[in-house]
Amino acid sequence: MELIIQRDKEAAALLAARIVANELRANPHAVLGLATGNTMEAVYRHLVRMHREQNLDFSKCNTFNLDEYVGLAATDPNSYRYFMNKHLFMHVNIKLENTHLPDGRAADLGAECRNYEALIARTGGIDLQLLGIGRSGHIGFNEPLSALRSRTREKALTPTTIKQNAPLFGGEDKMPRRAITMGVGTILDARRCLLLATGEEKAGIIAQAVEGPITSMVTASALQLHQRATVIVDEASATQLKEREYYRWIFANEPEWVEYR
């Protein structure tokens, strides 16, 4: 695992966007795993700008999102399909038929999950998986006690997640209690994982995920097992990391990061 500290949340989001953009430039047919949430809005804003100003090409790529709420239609403003359309898909030259999210309104959710896994496999697997981290330490909606070899499935949301996301729905009573999510094992199958976290409220859980034990109670800690996982944080979310100075040295001195400095 690599951990990169940036000066603020904007610099962190820009670095994440540049890594995604470089993946697309190196492989126009890349399969991208995408995430949602406030942290990702800045990443997608930068990617849209790169498309407009630098001709970043999305026309040949495929995308798979991590998750979707059970029961929400794609047209619901709180659905993740709506989020992706609003913040990325409708502003770049991607083919909408190549953008994939689980169907939270499928009649058979179990079959939907199996079909999603199969579609990822048929498309060649995910080249780069973009991730955020929840306050409970989840990646996707892999809440505490999710098996580290789990696959795409329906998952009950924890009270912590419900409380965190409820303001978007206008209150906890209006928020879905379940979601479809890629499994931890599905995420770890990606050839590269890129996790972005910003803000002081993420400092404690980032420290647990990166420097703590590998545990199903903090599913992001499973990224320690990945052969190519990069975690990008801002100074605020790095405050509880014990090896901060070492991580700064790596970014300042390792050749692979020269173009990003």
Order of alpha helices (4+ residues) and beta strands (2+ residues): beta-alpha-beta-alpha-beta-beta-alpha-beta-alpha-beta-beta-alpha-beta-alpha-beta-alpha-beta-alpha
